[in-house]
Amino acid sequence: MLKAATLNLSRASDARLALLVGAGLFVVGAWPLALVPVPPLQDLPNHLATATVLAHPREYPDLVFNGYFKTNSAIYCVTSLETNCAPAGS
């Protein structure tokens, strides 16, 4: 039986194989949702608020002005492999 399954997979086209792999990965990633009666939605309001602010930055100037959605340059310099993160004015 295993030999027949291997033979069928070898005959499958690349698109079909990609579809099978994608479906398998989806099942592996989504199976925990089948174990709970209510899906975890506690962070949904925060994601929707972030998307709203990013979509309409002119309506929320207080968040855009202080750089809330900008990269933290100190963390970037520490985590990046580049050495060109010199202090300002040097």
Backbone as JSON, one array per atom type, in Angstrom:
{
  "sequence": "MLKAATLNLSRASDARLALLVGAGLFVVGAWPLALVPVPPLQDLPNHLATATVLAHPREYPDLVFNGYFKTNSAIYCVTSLETNCAPAGS",
  "N": [[0.83, -1.19, 0.0], [1.95, 1.25, 0.77], [3.84, 1.51, -1.2], [2.22, 1.93, -3.45], [1.08, 4.4, -2.78], [3.33, 6.01, -2.82], [3.99, 5.79, -5.51], [1.76, 7.05, -6.66], [2.13, 9.67, -5.71], [4.47, 10.32, -7.01], [3.61, 10.51, -9.59], [2.0, 12.69, -9.53], [1.3, 16.05, -10.47], [3.24, 19.1, -10.21], [1.62, 21.21, -9.31], [-0.51, 19.89, -8.12], [0.82, 18.51, -6.11], [1.79, 20.67, -4.62], [-0.66, 21.69, -3.75], [-1.55, 19.57, -2.14], [0.46, 19.54, -0.15], [0.11, 22.12, 0.89], [-2.52, 21.92, 1.88], [-2.13, 19.98, 3.82], [-0.35, 21.32, 5.58], [-2.03, 23.39, 6.38], [-3.99, 21.97, 7.81], [-2.41, 20.94, 9.88], [-1.64, 23.34, 11.12], [-4.1, 24.47, 11.84], [-5.46, 22.72, 13.48], [-5.53, 23.04, 16.36], [-7.65, 24.82, 16.78], [-9.89, 23.27, 16.63], [-10.06, 22.13, 19.07], [-11.08, 23.82, 20.98], [-14.03, 25.38, 22.32], [-14.71, 28.04, 21.69], [-13.12, 30.18, 19.47], [-9.91, 31.78, 19.98], [-10.2, 35.1, 20.39], [-9.28, 37.33, 21.71], [-7.3, 39.24, 21.08], [-8.18, 40.46, 18.8], [-9.59, 43.05, 18.73], [-7.43, 44.82, 19.19], [-5.81, 44.39, 16.93], [-7.54, 45.23, 14.91], [-7.8, 47.94, 15.61], [-5.16, 48.83, 15.21], [-4.91, 48.4, 12.44], [-6.8, 50.25, 11.55], [-5.68, 52.71, 12.36], [-3.31, 52.68, 10.87], [-4.36, 52.72, 8.31], [-5.59, 55.2, 8.2], [-3.79, 57.59, 8.79], [-3.86, 60.38, 9.01], [-6.06, 61.0, 10.49], [-5.36, 60.27, 13.03], [-3.22, 61.87, 14.36], [-1.75, 62.05, 16.72], [-0.72, 59.5, 17.25], [0.85, 59.02, 15.01], [2.67, 61.11, 15.08], [4.32, 60.7, 17.35], [5.76, 58.55, 16.57], [4.78, 55.95, 16.93], [4.35, 53.75, 15.27], [6.77, 53.41, 14.08], [10.07, 52.08, 13.43], [12.01, 51.05, 16.18], [14.96, 52.53, 16.63], [17.09, 51.98, 18.35], [16.76, 49.3, 19.11], [16.92, 48.21, 16.58], [19.57, 48.75, 15.87], [20.94, 47.18, 17.72], [20.09, 44.6, 17.09], [20.67, 44.32, 14.4], [23.07, 43.44, 11.87], [24.56, 45.37, 10.83], [27.08, 47.91, 11.01], [26.78, 50.58, 10.91], [25.33, 52.18, 12.65], [25.66, 54.78, 14.13], [25.82, 57.16, 16.84], [23.73, 60.09, 16.81], [25.0, 63.07, 15.43], [27.67, 62.47, 15.37]],
  "CA": [[0.0, 0.0, 0.0], [2.85, 2.4, 0.81], [4.46, 1.62, -2.52], [1.21, 2.51, -4.35], [0.95, 5.82, -2.43], [4.54, 6.68, -3.33], [3.86, 5.83, -6.96], [0.78, 8.07, -7.0], [2.72, 10.98, -5.47], [5.48, 10.61, -8.02], [2.92, 10.87, -10.82], [1.25, 13.94, -9.35], [1.94, 17.24, -11.01], [3.75, 20.02, -9.2], [0.52, 21.97, -8.74], [-1.27, 19.02, -7.22], [1.67, 18.26, -4.95], [1.76, 21.89, -3.82], [-1.97, 21.74, -3.12], [-1.57, 18.57, -1.06], [1.33, 20.01, 0.92], [-0.55, 23.27, 1.49], [-3.66, 21.45, 2.67], [-1.58, 19.32, 5.0], [0.15, 22.34, 6.49], [-3.19, 24.08, 6.94], [-4.59, 21.1, 8.83], [-1.5, 20.9, 11.03], [-1.67, 24.63, 11.79], [-5.43, 24.86, 12.31], [-6.11, 21.72, 14.32], [-5.85, 23.47, 17.73], [-8.95, 25.49, 16.83], [-10.93, 22.26, 16.8], [-10.03, 21.66, 20.45], [-11.7, 24.79, 21.88], [-15.4, 25.7, 21.89], [-14.74, 29.39, 21.14], [-11.77, 30.52, 19.03], [-9.31, 32.88, 20.74], [-10.38, 36.38, 19.71], [-9.02, 38.41, 22.65], [-6.45, 40.28, 20.52], [-8.79, 40.98, 17.58], [-9.81, 44.5, 18.77], [-6.15, 45.54, 19.05], [-5.38, 44.31, 15.53], [-8.42, 46.11, 14.13], [-7.43, 49.33, 15.9], [-3.89, 49.1, 14.53], [-5.18, 48.51, 11.01], [-7.52, 51.51, 11.32], [-4.73, 53.83, 12.48], [-2.4, 52.63, 9.73], [-5.1, 53.06, 7.1], [-5.99, 56.61, 8.25], [-2.85, 58.26, 9.7], [-4.18, 61.8, 9.2], [-7.1, 61.1, 11.52], [-4.75, 59.95, 14.32], [-1.88, 62.48, 14.32], [-1.02, 61.82, 17.96], [0.01, 58.24, 17.15], [1.84, 59.12, 13.94], [3.68, 62.11, 15.46], [5.3, 60.18, 18.29], [6.47, 57.42, 15.99], [4.3, 54.71, 17.52], [4.46, 52.67, 14.3], [8.08, 53.45, 13.46], [11.02, 51.13, 13.99], [12.83, 51.53, 17.27], [16.31, 52.49, 16.08], [18.02, 51.37, 19.31], [16.63, 47.84, 18.97], [17.39, 47.87, 15.25], [21.04, 48.75, 15.88], [21.42, 46.05, 18.51], [19.78, 43.33, 16.44], [21.15, 44.24, 13.03], [24.48, 43.11, 11.7], [25.24, 46.54, 10.27], [27.85, 48.68, 11.98], [26.65, 52.0, 10.61], [24.4, 52.81, 13.59], [26.43, 55.68, 14.98], [24.98, 58.15, 17.5], [23.48, 61.3, 16.04], [25.95, 64.15, 15.65], [29.08, 62.05, 15.34]],
  "C": [[0.87, 1.26, 0.0], [3.52, 2.61, -0.53], [3.5, 2.27, -3.53], [1.05, 4.0, -4.07], [2.15, 6.59, -2.94], [4.48, 6.81, -4.84], [2.87, 6.91, -7.39], [1.34, 9.47, -6.78], [3.77, 11.32, -6.52], [4.83, 10.99, -9.35], [2.19, 12.2, -10.73], [2.03, 15.12, -9.94], [2.42, 18.14, -9.88], [2.62, 20.81, -8.53], [-0.29, 21.11, -7.76], [-0.48, 18.71, -5.96], [1.71, 19.48, -4.04], [0.43, 22.04, -3.1], [-2.06, 20.75, -1.96], [-0.71, 19.01, 0.12], [0.69, 21.19, 1.64], [-1.73, 22.87, 2.36], [-3.19, 20.75, 3.93], [-1.06, 20.3, 6.02], [-0.99, 23.13, 7.14], [-3.83, 23.26, 8.05], [-3.71, 21.05, 10.07], [-1.55, 22.21, 11.81], [-3.01, 24.98, 12.4], [-6.06, 23.86, 13.26], [-6.34, 22.17, 15.76], [-7.19, 24.19, 17.85], [-10.1, 24.51, 17.0], [-11.03, 21.79, 18.25], [-10.73, 22.61, 21.42], [-13.11, 25.11, 21.39], [-15.52, 27.08, 21.24], [-13.32, 29.74, 20.71], [-11.22, 31.72, 19.81], [-9.36, 34.19, 19.96], [-10.01, 37.56, 20.61], [-8.13, 39.51, 22.08], [-7.01, 40.89, 19.24], [-9.05, 42.49, 17.64], [-8.51, 45.3, 18.61], [-5.65, 45.52, 17.61], [-6.25, 45.2, 14.65], [-8.11, 47.58, 14.37], [-6.13, 49.71, 15.21], [-4.11, 49.27, 13.04], [-5.9, 49.81, 10.68], [-6.58, 52.7, 11.38], [-3.77, 53.84, 11.29], [-3.09, 53.02, 8.43], [-5.46, 54.55, 7.03], [-5.06, 57.4, 9.17], [-3.18, 59.72, 9.94], [-5.27, 62.01, 10.26], [-6.56, 60.82, 12.92], [-3.34, 60.54, 14.39], [-1.08, 62.26, 15.61], [-0.23, 60.52, 17.93], [1.09, 58.29, 16.08], [2.98, 60.04, 14.36], [4.73, 61.52, 16.39], [6.03, 58.94, 17.79], [6.03, 56.08, 16.54], [4.48, 53.53, 16.57], [5.79, 52.68, 13.57], [9.01, 52.46, 14.14], [11.82, 51.77, 15.1], [14.29, 51.4, 16.85], [17.31, 51.86, 17.04], [17.96, 49.85, 19.2], [17.16, 47.42, 17.61], [18.92, 47.8, 15.23], [21.6, 47.56, 16.65], [21.22, 44.74, 17.76], [20.31, 43.22, 15.02], [22.63, 43.92, 12.99], [25.26, 44.29, 11.13], [25.95, 47.3, 11.36], [27.71, 50.18, 11.77], [25.64, 52.71, 11.5], [25.2, 53.67, 14.58], [25.47, 56.65, 15.67], [24.86, 59.41, 16.66], [24.49, 62.38, 16.41], [27.39, 63.72, 15.64], [29.54, 61.75, 13.95]]
}
